[in-house]
Amino acid sequence: MKRKSDSHFAICIQSDDSDLLTPRMIYEVLPDESAANSNYVRVIDNEGEDYLYPADLFVFVDFPQAIEKVLTHTAQSHLSNDAVKTRRRARTAQRNATKPRTAKQVA
């Protein structure tokens, strides 16, 4: 049986915060021996950040190499799109924060 630190992907089976982890969703696992020794796993979460989560929130899976390649490519494309959207939202919020308010907006 493979150790969780050897798997490249995991399926979330439980989450307290669906903004960060979604049950039944596949997550990419990043190598982190220190985390594995503490029964944690480093995954790329829904915000596109790598973060440590308790290993018991996941089932670790092995996919054929062709599927892993597609999943990795899909995850990278998704993260790239999310990063662009996040930057746009941040710029819009910054512009809105510095705009002078009109009398209608204040009332």
N, C-alpha and C positions, 0 to 999 in steps of 0.2 A: 504494500500500500504506500502511495506517495505521501510525503509529509506536506502539510499546508504550505510550507515555504517553497516547495518545488512546483506548485501549481501557478499557472499564469492567470487563471480566471477563477472567480468564485460567484456563486449565486446567493444573493441576500435572502435570508429566510425570516428575518425579524428586524424591525427598526422602530426606534422611539421617535425619530424625526424624519418624516418622508421627504423633506426638502433636501436632506443629505444622502439618505439611502432609501431605496424603494424595494420592498419585498418582491421577489421573483425576477429581479433585474440582474443582469450579468455585469460584474465589475472586474476591471483589470487589477491584478495583484502585482505589487512591486516587491522585489526582494528586500527583506529586512530581517536578518537573523536575530538581532537584538529583540525586535518586536515579537518574533516567533517564539523566542525563549520565554517571553512573558505572557504567552497565549493571546497575543494581539496580531493583527495583520494590517499591512499598509495597502490601502486601495485608493484608486482614483474615484472620488465620490461624485455626486450629482452636480456639485459646484465646479468640478474639474480640478479639484485640489487633491493631492495625495495626503492621506490622513490615517492615523491609527485607529482601528476599531477592534472591539473584542472579537476574537476568532469564532466564538460560538454564534455570531450573527450570520455566519456564512456556511455554505456547503462548497467545498473545493472540487473543481471539475477539471478534467483533462479533455480537450477537444483535439480532433485530428489537426495536423499542422495547417492545412488549407483553411480550416474554419478559424483557427487562431489568427492567421494572417488577415482574414477579412474582419474579424472582431477588432483587432488592433488598428487596422486602417480606419474602420468606421469610428472608433473611439477618438482617434486623432482628428478626424474631420469634424466630428461633433464638438470637440473641445475648441478647435480653431474657430468654428462658427460662434460658439458661446463666448469666446474671448472677444470677438468683434462686437457682439451684442452688448457685452458688459462695458466695453470701452465707450460705445455709443451712449449707453444709459448714463454713464458717469459724466461724459461731456455735456449731455443735455441737462442733467441735474446741476452741474456746475454753472452752465449758462443761465439756467432759471434762477439759481441762487444769487447771481450777480446782476440780474435784470432789475431796473428800477420798477417798483410797483406803481400801477396807476390807481386813481381814486376808485374806480370800479372794483379792482381786485382787493382793495383794502376793505371796502364796505361789505 
